[in-house]
Every structure is written in C-alpha cells, then in structure tokens.
Amino acid sequence: MPQIKALDGNWAVAEGVRLAGPKVVAAYPITPQTPIVERVADFIADGSLPGARYIAVESEHSALSAVVGAALVGTRVFTATAGAGLALMHEVVGVASGNRLPIVMAVANRALPSPWSLQVDHSDSMAERDMGWIQLYAENCQEALDLVLLGYRLAEEVRLPVMLCLDGFYVSHSTEVVSVPDAKEVAAFLPAYEPGPVCLDPDCPLTINQLTSAGTFTEIKYQHKQALDQALELLPYLGEEFGTHFGRPYAPIQAENCAGADVVLVSLGSSAGTARQVAKELREKGQQVGTLKVTSFRPFPKQAVQTALKDAKSVAVIDRSWGLGSEGPLSLEVKAALYTLPKRPLVTSYVAGLGGRDLSSDTLSKVVETTMELKSQGRSEFEPIWIDVKEGEVD
C-alpha cells in the first residue's frame, strides 16, 4: 500500500530515486537541488538504497561524467543539478545522449547568470533543450516523484537520458501531501535494470564515443532522432500504464476546456496550477478560458498540441525563459505545431516569472486580458510581451 507523506519536491524526487534503485549516484551540491542528493546519500548510508554507491565529485562536469561511466558499464544511475551547474555539464550532456545512456537527472530549475540568481526560471534547462535529452516538467511534488519512476522506465525503453525539471523553490522547497508507492508496486512497473546492447566489458574490449567521420555522423544523429520519436509514441502508453499501477495517469500534455476557448493559457511546470485556477475563476464569470500544460517539452508533442488547440480562438504562451533575440522556446514550439493548420488561432508569446518572480493569479489574469484585447483587434503581437516589467527600476 502507498504511504501518504508530507514531502517537499526535493524529498519527493529522492523518494522516487530510492524506489527506482540506482546503483551509482554522483552529484555536486548547488542550490536549490542539494537536498535531493543529501537525502539520497542518507538512503544509501542507512541501507534504504541497498547496494548503491555515492560518489562525491569536484564539479557538476565530473558528476555527469561519473554517471556516464557507470551507465556505460551497465548500471542504473542518477544525478541532479541546477542553474550554472547544468551549464557546466554542457559538454557531457551531449556525451550522455549521443551514447544513448538511460541516465535520469533531476534539475531544480534556477536562472542562469548574469545577473546571478538563486531563484527559478527555465533558462538552465532550455539552454540544453536541443541536446537530445528527454525533458519532463513537474508541476508539483507528486509529479516530481512520479516522473522519476516514469522517467527511468521511458529512458530504459528507448535508451535515452531523461532530465526531470522541477521549479526551484516553488516545487523543490514547497511541502505537499505525496503518495509514496511501496517497492512491490514500483517493481511491477519498473523492472530490474537490464544493460543495453553496448557495454564496457574488460573481457570484450571496445571503444565508445570515438572520433567519427562525416560518413557516419549524420546517420548516428538520425538514429538518435528516431529514438526521440519513439519516446514520444511510447510516453502516452507508459503514462496510462503508470495510471493503472498508481492511479495517476500521465500524458505529454494536459488540455482542459480548449475547444472554442477565447483564450488558452499554455504553460510549463508549477505555473500550470495557477493557470487552471485563473481559468476556472474566469469561466465562472462567463469568460471562455482553457489551459494546456506541457509535461514533455522534449520530445515536443506537436500533434497533440495541434489537436488540443486547433479550435481555440487565441492562445497565450507563457515562457519562464527569456529567448533573447527571438521569443520564448515554448512559444516557438507552439507556433510551429500550429503552423500547418488552415485556420490558426492567434498565438501571443509572453515572458514572465524570470529569476523567481511570482507567476501570480494577477499576472496570468493580466495575460488573459491582454490576449483578449489583441483578439478583439484581430491580431497577435509578433514580438513577445514581457509582463510585470517595472519601468525605470534599473538604471
């Protein structure tokens, strides 16, 4: 039977890791993810994560390098990071995905410098969005736990790494009631780890990640692309299977009241709950407002997004990353998904919640109001709209 516990998001991730049973964990401390690996280290020390080894490394670059090595010899692994720590891993992020290693890494999202910030936005994970990892975004503490388990299952099915993103402080340090499955339930969903077809073995030496010629590089990357396509096809089925075992199904997106809506709020992460509440309150006042939460940003579920939004009148996409020189990454993906529709809803890009600024109900209500004004004029803004900017505050 599951246990009902009050856990913050970091502890929820750690519980998911304990239940998944990796044998190698390597990490370097960085706010706001440090409590994840501290708790995992406690599990290893007290025997709750039997047979596992914790490697204390000198940097985030080394942390990911260590779990890459462990994965290459055929074991389940875990690491975690945030912000500039993820940026320091950048080189190895490509090594992990290019070698098709089913690593799960938690990222407690934190703004990239400069200016320096301890607080959340999605600039860190969005900087790695095209590096070939699966990226899943948790809305709350329950999803933070569940997506660890779902992430391992998906990673090991398609042999690709998974980045589990949870908003720093808003999810990582917020305490909620969480249902923690027991080990037998988890074993029925997540089987014991089976090494992939290519592993390092002293009795059968081989070279991995060697210098590659132009004659094969494109084909290797095409196989990587096919694996991401497979992940997108597989995720809904695994999400339904997860629901059968644990009563909480998952899908690449969650759409509510989108058909015919005057405005649909599209979001990632913890702001999705606020968006649903705002939409509910506005519907009670007679406004037709829907919501779409994206859980799988990579691979991006274009067809599902197109189907959900095709009958909406206008769409407001809220990016918690800046997209300087263009517009927010989520907005670009949504516009691309809708591009082939003969009659497209108006799509407006909004930038908000940077560096930990609250994406409050007032902010999202302002997004709806602005979008309705644009809709009444029959247009959307080509340039992204930055919400809640305090004019004249910074010299």
Buried (B, 14 or more C-beta within 10 A) or exposed (E): EEEEBEBBBBBBBBBBBBBBBBBBBBBBBBBBBBBBBBBBBBBBEEEBBEEBEBBBBEEBBBBBBBBBBBBBEBBBBBBBBBBBBBBBBBEBBBBBBBBBBBBBBBBBBBBBEEEEBBBBBBBBBBBBBEBBBBBBBBBBBBBBBBBBBBBBBBBBBBBBBBBBBBBBBBBBBBEBEBBBBEEEBBEEBBEEBEBBEBBBEEEEEEEEEEEEEEEEEEEEEEEBEEBBEBBBEBBBEBBEBBBEBBEBBBBBBBBBBBEEBBBBBBBBBBBBBBBBEBBEEBBEEEBBBBBBBBBBBBBBBBEBBBBBBBBBBBBBBBBBBBBEEEBBBBBBBBBEBBEEEEEBBBBBBBBBBBBBBEBBEEBBBBBBEBBBEBBEEEEBBEEBBEBBEEEEEEE
